[in-house]
Amino acid sequence: MLGRMYDGEVCSAARTLELVGERWSLLIVRNAMFAGMTRFTEFQRALGIAPNILTKRLAEFVEAGIFEQRSTGGHPEYLLTAKGLDLKPAILALTEWGDRWAAPDGPPVTYRHTGCGGKVALRLECSDCDATPELSDVTGELAPWAYELKYGTSASRS
């Protein structure tokens, strides 16, 4: 069985997967975000997830600050926090990828802008020149502190 932690990784994507990378996790967040679900029974019924798994995921989300648990009328509600809502672009990106590569009958959901009703799509943008780069023009560069942490030596450039 795979572990949840990526101790050898110096990577924000790995840290994110430690919080939301388990099966069901992003579907729970998605249903809270786009279907307005807040109650255990709503998530359980909609997803068909085993109650013990859902209990564990919701507790981990509350502990991580992705959801806030509130009791109303003796029944707990799970509300997305600002930290949880910040996962919206990740869910949109996964959906766009799935629409392209894993939806043989076409996109099952369209995300729309509530202001005008237009279709929402993610796009890459350079923070310096405002260009929309091609995917092949995007590279990753380790910060000097991350390079040293990962490899035990300073990054030197020739």
Secondary structure, DSSP 8 states (H G I E B T S, - for coil): ---S--TT---HHHHHHHHH-STTHHHHHHHHHHS---BHHHHHHHH---HHHHHHHHHHHHHHTSEEEEEETTEEEEEE-HHHHTTHHHHHHHHHHHHHHS-TT--S---B-TTT--B-------TTT-----GGG------HHHHHHHHSS-----
